Every structure is written in structure tokens, then in C-alpha cells.
Amino acid sequence: MPLTGFAPHQRPPAAPAPVPGPWQMGRAPADYAVRNIRAVLPDQIIRHATVVVREGRIAGILTGRSDTLADLDGANLLLTPGFIDVHSDALEGERMPRAHAEVPLEFALASYEGRIASAGTTTMFHGAAFQHQTARGLTRRAHLALEMCLAVEEHLSYRVDHRVLHRLDLLSEEGARTLKRRLDALPEDAPAQLVSHEDHTPGQGQYADPQVMLRSLMDADGLNLADAQEQVQRLIREREQNLPIREANLAWLAEEAARGRIRLLGHDPDSPEEITALAARGGSVAEFPTTRAAAQAAREQGLTIVAGAPNILRGVSHSGNISARELVEAGLVDALASDYLPTGLLAAAALLAKHGILPLPEAVGLITSGPARVAGLDDRGTLGEGLRADFALIDDSTGEWPRAVATLKSDL
């Protein structure tokens, strides 16, 4: 069967036999080529291109019209690097589609993989919450984050490279203890792990306006006004009581970053002072800065900046913070992450190009090469010789929103 969205090139009778097995199984072989595509490079789109793959890596990009036989005819689709998502929280929802209706974690991973692969994503960092309560104060179990890490590592896939973004609540002693167990169990030669530290206390960060959390507690959690107000005040009191835990966790993360065991991200920084402190403890990424001042400071101090794709799509932050479109226009965004909308990466990039905020190659870079930089992955994210042959094929011919019709992932 041909892959969805494009058909194998029809060879003349005298040509060698078509590529066997792997295409029929929906996976890419080690050696193949795709012709008749528009190849999206970092600074241009090459029309009538052929991309050649050898041993799972890009061996060359041929330009101009050519009758060279290739294994696949790309039907004039856009070919981009496979999307890299450095922050997705959606696996938790896949595991618990309704309250008290938990499904097996391995099934949730397989189910979720189908959605993200069909959206063009070939590398996914699943957010694992090392904390004792949610942002709104609901009870959470840190050991579930550990279970997620192990399940992700054991999950075999030829469609998506599954990885973990470790999210540590700075006020959580239990979360830090569990994350330490996780890091200590890794092999000595394990690559640096992505760790993002966060503090969702009302009055700063994401919830700089406490009314935003108040409304969330009432709308999402069904609390009445009095109970919601008490919950907000409880979270503020707990932060004050747990400041020693927060400082101890920050000091420990700085040690881990200095040892090279983690790649440190700061979640929702809201001021230049927060950025300066993040850089001082070895942080390399400002994740979802909530103000322009914080994003500008991150740029000046050489940190990579991540914004949310849903914010781009909506034009505003759901928490009332800075618009990601405004940050992109100011040159203050290096990468987009799906956050709570796993299918939003391509749509956000397309919207930026449609409105003339960025040329299409640069917009695509926000969901490919930019996230690769965030994660420290130098083997993917760009169409370049020697890099992994992780591709998304995009149909932009119908409707307002382009769609990924196929992904091809290297087996490296």
C-alpha cells in the first residue's frame, strides 16, 4: 500500500524492483529517495527537489527538474524536517481521558503516538510532573511521573522518538526527591536530561494576575467563589512556608546543571531578574516567558526562548500574559512547543507565515531547528547532509490550514 498522501513512483518495466517490505509496513527503509517535493531549507524553499537518504541520514538534496528515478514521488508536497515538540502535557490527558477513568499507560502512549505522528511530529518530549499537587492545588502523585519516564523509555516506535521533559515544582520536596531517584538511576553516560523548574503560585509567573487562577478554579474545578478564594490564599501561604524547599531545590538543580546531568529550563519567567538568576544557575532555556522584559533579557543573556503554539493560534495567552505573536514579531522566540495542544505546531507556523510575520522557512524553523537547539539535539531539525532523515510531508493545497499527510522517521 502507498503511504497516505503520496504514491510510490511508477517505474518503467525495465527498472529495478520497487522498494520491498518497509514501505508496506508504513516505515522508511534505510536507503531511499523522495523526488518532486518542495524542500524547506532554513532560508529557502527548493522546488522540484529530490532528497536522497542513505543509512537513515540525508545524503544529498538535488535541485531542479529531474527524471531521476526515486523510490517515492512527493507529489509536489512540502518536505520539512520532522517536527520536534519540547513540551507536551497531553499524555496525561490520554492516560486519564475522564476523571477516574485511567487507561494503561502503554496503551495511552500508543494511542497518543498516532495523533502526534499524523500531525508531523517525529520527536516528542512528554512532560512528566514531579510534584505533589497541580498548579491549582489538586493532589498529584510524584511516583506517576517516574512511571511515565520508564514507560516512555521502554516504548518502541518507528514513527516517533519519545523522550521526557522532567517538570519539577520548586515547592515540592516529594517531587525533587523522586526526580533525584530518576536521575541517579540513569547510566553514567546518559545524555543530559531536559528539566524544567516551575512555580505556579498565584501572584507571579504564569498566574501573575491571581484572578486568572480564581476563574480557573471556578470554571474547571467547579469551586464556588469563597472556596476558590480560599484555595488561592492557601497556595500563596504554602509558597511562603516552603521558600526554604524552593531555595534548596534551585541550588540542587544548579549543581546538576554544572555536572552536565541536566539541561535546565526556566518555566514562565516573568522578569529580567528571573532570567539573570536562571542563567546564573546554569539554565539555557527560557520556557514561555510571560513578559516582553523577561524575553528581552533572555535574548540579551544568550538563552534560547520557547513560546506556546496555542498562544500563537489564539493571538493571546490563555493566562493573560504576553502574546507570543508579539514576541515573534520582536525576534524574541526561537522555538514553539505544543504545550496543551499537540496538533498545534504546524498550524502556528503556518499562521505566522500567512500573516507575513515570518517567511515560511523561518516559521518552520520554530518547530524544527529551534526545538532541536532547545533540547541540545544536533543530529536533526534541518534538511542538511549527514542529519537524520526525519521528515514531514505537508499538503498546503486545500483549505486555510496545511496538514501533515505523512511522516518518515529514521531508524537510527
C-alpha positions in Angstrom: 0.0 0.0 0.0 1.3 3.5 -0.7 1.8 5.9 2.2 -1.1 8.3 2.7 -0.7 11.5 0.7 1.7 10.4 -2.0 2.3 7.4 -4.1 5.4 5.4 -5.0 7.0 6.5 -8.3 5.8 4.2 -11.1 9.0 2.7 -12.6 9.1 1.6 -16.2 9.2 -2.2 -16.8 13.0 -2.4 -17.2 13.6 -0.6 -13.9 14.8 -2.5 -10.7 12.1 -3.8 -8.5 10.4 -1.3 -6.1 11.5 -1.0 -2.5 10.3 -4.1 -0.6 8.8 -4.6 2.8 9.4 -1.4 4.8 7.1 0.8 2.7 4.3 -1.8 3.1 4.7 -1.6 6.8 4.5 2.1 6.8 8.1 2.7 7.9 11.0 4.1 5.9 13.9 1.9 4.8 17.5 2.9 5.4 18.1 3.9 1.8 15.6 5.7 -0.4 14.9 9.0 -2.1 11.9 11.3 -2.4 11.6 13.4 -5.6 9.2 16.0 -6.8 9.0 17.8 -3.5 9.4 21.4 -2.3 12.2 21.1 0.2 12.0 23.6 3.1 15.6 24.6 4.0 16.4 27.1 6.8 16.5 30.1 4.4 14.6 29.0 1.2 12.3 26.5 -0.4 13.8 24.5 -3.2 11.2 23.4 -5.8 11.3 20.2 -7.9 13.8 18.8 -5.4 14.9 15.3 -4.6 16.1 14.3 -1.2 18.4 11.2 -1.1 18.7 9.1 2.1 21.4 6.6 2.8 21.7 4.6 6.0 19.0 6.7 7.6 20.7 10.0 7.0 20.3 12.7 4.4 22.9 12.1 1.7 22.0 15.0 -0.6 19.4 17.4 -1.9 19.2 17.6 -5.7 17.8 20.7 -7.2 16.0 21.4 -10.5 13.7 19.2 -12.5 14.9 15.7 -12.9 13.7 12.4 -14.3 16.0 10.5 -11.9 14.2 7.5 -10.6 13.4 7.8 -6.9 11.5 5.5 -4.6 8.8 7.9 -3.8 7.0 10.7 -5.7 6.3 13.5 -3.3 3.5 14.9 -5.5 4.8 18.5 -5.1 4.2 18.4 -1.3 6.3 20.5 1.1 9.0 18.4 2.7 10.2 19.7 6.1 12.2 18.2 8.9 10.1 16.2 11.2 8.6 18.5 13.9 10.2 18.5 17.4 8.0 19.2 20.4 9.9 20.0 23.5 6.9 20.4 25.8 3.7 18.5 25.6 1.4 17.8 28.6 -1.2 15.9 26.6 -0.1 12.3 27.5 -1.6 12.8 31.0 -4.9 13.5 29.4 -4.6 10.5 27.1 -3.9 8.3 30.2 -6.9 9.8 32.0 -9.5 10.7 29.4 -12.1 11.2 32.1 -11.9 11.6 35.8 -11.2 8.3 37.5 -11.1 6.5 34.0 -7.4 5.7 33.8 -6.3 3.5 30.9 -3.0 1.5 30.7 0.0 3.9 30.2 1.4 1.8 27.4 -1.9 2.0 25.5 -2.0 5.8 26.1 1.4 6.1 24.6 0.5 4.1 21.5 -2.8 6.0 21.1 -1.2 9.4 21.6 1.6 8.5 19.1 -1.0 8.1 16.4 -2.1 11.7 16.8 1.3 13.3 17.0 2.7 11.3 14.1 -0.2 12.3 11.9 0.5 15.9 12.9 4.0 15.8 11.6 5.9 15.3 14.9 8.8 12.8 14.9 10.4 13.8 18.2 8.3 14.3 21.3 9.2 15.4 24.8 6.4 14.3 27.2 6.0 16.4 30.3 6.4 14.3 33.4 5.2 16.2 36.5 7.4 15.8 39.5 5.2 17.5 42.1 2.8 16.8 44.9 0.0 19.0 43.6 -1.2 20.6 40.4 -0.9 24.3 39.6 -4.4 24.8 41.1 -3.6 22.8 44.2 -5.2 19.5 43.4 -3.4 16.4 44.7 -0.8 14.8 42.4 1.3 11.7 42.9 5.0 12.1 42.0 5.6 8.4 41.5 3.3 8.6 38.4 5.9 10.8 36.8 8.5 8.1 37.4 6.2 5.6 35.8 5.8 7.8 32.8 9.6 8.2 32.4 10.1 4.4 32.4 7.2 3.8 30.0 8.5 6.4 27.5 11.9 4.8 27.6 10.6 1.3 27.1 8.2 2.3 24.3 9.4 1.1 20.9 8.3 3.1 17.9 9.3 3.6 14.3 7.2 6.7 14.0 8.1 8.9 16.9 11.3 9.3 19.0 9.7 9.5 22.5 11.6 11.4 25.2 10.9 13.1 28.6 10.7 16.7 29.8 11.0 16.5 33.6 8.9 19.2 35.2 9.8 20.0 38.8 7.6 22.0 41.1 10.1 24.0 43.1 7.9 23.9 46.1 7.7 20.1 46.1 10.0 18.2 48.4 8.5 14.9 47.2 8.9 15.9 43.6 12.5 16.7 44.0 13.2 13.5 45.9 11.5 11.5 43.1 13.3 13.3 40.4 16.7 12.7 42.1 15.9 9.0 42.2 15.2 9.2 38.5 18.4 10.9 37.6 20.5 8.7 39.9 19.1 5.6 38.2 20.3 6.7 34.7 23.6 5.4 33.3 26.7 7.5 33.8 27.0 8.1 30.1 23.3 9.1 29.7 22.8 12.4 27.8 21.8 15.5 29.7 18.1 15.3 30.6 15.7 18.1 30.0 14.5 19.5 33.3 12.1 22.5 33.6 11.5 24.1 37.0 8.3 25.9 37.8 6.4 27.7 40.5 2.7 28.2 39.7 1.9 30.2 42.9 -0.8 32.9 42.2 0.7 36.4 42.0 3.8 35.7 39.9 4.9 33.7 36.8 2.0 32.3 34.8 -0.6 33.5 37.3 0.8 37.0 37.8 -2.9 38.0 38.0 -4.4 35.8 40.7 -7.9 36.3 39.2 -6.8 34.1 36.3 -6.4 31.2 38.7 -9.5 32.1 40.6 -11.6 31.9 37.4 -9.9 28.5 36.5 -10.7 27.1 39.9 -14.4 28.1 39.5 -14.8 27.1 35.8 -12.6 24.0 35.6 -12.8 22.7 39.1 -16.3 23.8 40.0 -15.5 25.7 43.2 -17.7 28.5 44.4 -16.2 32.0 44.8 -15.5 31.6 48.5 -13.8 28.3 48.2 -11.8 29.4 45.1 -10.6 32.5 47.0 -9.5 30.3 50.0 -7.6 28.0 47.6 -5.7 30.9 46.1 -4.8 32.2 49.5 -3.8 28.7 50.6 -1.4 28.3 47.7 0.2 31.7 48.5 0.6 30.8 52.2 2.2 27.5 51.2 4.7 29.2 49.0 5.8 31.4 51.9 6.1 28.4 54.2 8.0 26.4 51.6 10.6 29.0 50.5 13.4 27.0 52.1 12.4 24.0 50.0 12.3 26.2 46.9 15.8 27.5 47.5 17.2 24.1 48.2 15.7 22.7 45.0 17.1 25.6 43.0 20.6 25.0 44.5 20.4 21.3 43.7 19.3 22.0 40.1 22.3 24.3 39.7 24.6 21.6 40.9 23.0 19.1 38.4 23.4 21.6 35.5 27.0 22.2 36.4 27.6 18.4 36.4 26.1 18.2 32.9 23.4 15.8 34.0 20.6 18.1 33.1 19.7 20.7 30.5 17.9 23.3 32.6 14.8 25.3 31.5 13.1 28.0 33.5 9.3 27.9 33.2 7.2 31.1 32.9 10.0 33.6 33.9 8.3 37.0 34.4 11.2 39.4 34.9 14.8 40.2 33.9 15.7 39.3 37.4 14.3 35.8 37.0 16.3 35.4 33.8 19.5 36.6 35.4 19.0 34.1 38.2 18.2 31.3 35.7 21.4 32.0 33.7 23.5 32.1 36.9 22.3 28.6 37.9 23.2 27.2 34.5 19.9 27.5 32.8 20.0 27.6 29.0 16.3 28.0 28.0 13.6 30.5 28.9 10.4 28.5 28.6 7.2 30.5 28.0 8.4 34.0 29.3 5.3 35.8 30.5 6.5 39.4 29.8 8.4 41.1 27.0 11.0 42.3 29.5 11.8 38.7 30.5 12.1 37.6 26.9 14.3 40.6 26.0 16.6 39.7 29.0 16.7 36.1 27.8 17.8 37.2 24.3 20.5 39.6 25.8 21.9 36.8 28.0 22.0 34.2 25.3 19.2 31.9 26.4 17.0 30.1 23.9 13.4 31.2 24.1 10.4 28.9 23.8 6.8 30.1 23.3 3.5 28.3 23.1 1.9 27.3 19.8 -1.6 27.7 21.2 -0.8 31.3 22.2 0.2 31.9 18.5 -3.0 30.4 17.3 -5.3 32.3 19.6 -3.3 35.6 19.4 -3.3 35.9 23.2 -2.2 34.0 26.2 -4.9 32.0 28.0 -3.4 33.3 31.3 -3.5 37.0 30.2 0.3 37.3 29.7 2.3 38.5 26.7 1.1 37.5 23.2 3.6 35.1 21.6 2.9 36.7 18.2 4.2 39.9 19.7 7.3 38.2 20.9 7.9 36.6 17.4 7.5 39.9 15.7 10.1 41.3 18.1 12.5 38.5 17.2 12.2 37.1 20.8 11.2 33.5 20.0 13.5 30.6 18.9 11.1 27.7 19.2 7.4 26.8 19.6 6.1 24.0 21.8 2.6 22.5 21.7 2.0 22.8 25.4 -1.6 21.6 25.8 -2.5 21.3 22.1 -0.4 18.5 20.5 -1.6 19.2 16.9 -0.8 22.9 17.1 2.8 23.2 15.8 2.2 23.2 12.1 -0.9 25.4 12.4 1.0 28.0 14.4 3.9 28.1 11.9 1.5 28.4 9.0 -0.3 31.2 10.7 2.9 33.2 11.2 3.8 32.8 7.5 0.2 33.6 6.3 0.2 36.9 8.2 3.6 37.8 7.0 5.2 37.8 10.4 7.9 35.3 9.3 8.8 33.8 5.9 7.7 30.2 5.8 11.2 28.7 6.2 11.8 30.7 9.3 8.4 29.8 10.7 9.1 26.1 10.1 12.4 26.6 11.9 10.4 27.4 15.0 9.1 23.8 15.1 12.2 22.1 13.8 15.7 23.6 14.2 14.6 25.8 17.1 13.4 23.0 19.3 16.4 20.9 18.4 18.5 23.7 19.8 16.4 23.8 23.0 16.9 20.0 23.5 20.6 20.0 22.5 19.9 17.7 19.6 22.4 18.4 16.9 21.5 15.4 14.7 18.1 16.6 13.5 15.8 19.6 12.9 17.2 20.7 9.5 17.4 19.4 6.0 21.1 19.0 5.7 23.6 16.4 4.7 24.5 13.9 7.5 21.5 14.7 9.6 18.7 12.2 10.5 16.2 11.6 7.8 13.2 12.6 9.9 10.7 14.2 7.6 7.1 15.6 7.5 5.3 15.9 4.1 2.9 18.8 4.1 -0.1 19.4 1.9 -0.8 23.2 1.6 -3.1 22.9 -1.4 -6.5 22.8 0.3 -8.2 24.9 2.9 -6.9 27.5 5.2 -4.7 25.1 7.3 -2.0 22.9 5.8 -1.8 19.4 7.1 0.8 16.8 7.5 -0.1 13.8 5.3 2.9 11.6 6.2 5.9 11.4 8.4 9.1 9.5 7.7 11.4 8.8 10.6 14.9 7.4 10.5 15.6 4.2 12.4 18.9 5.4 13.7 
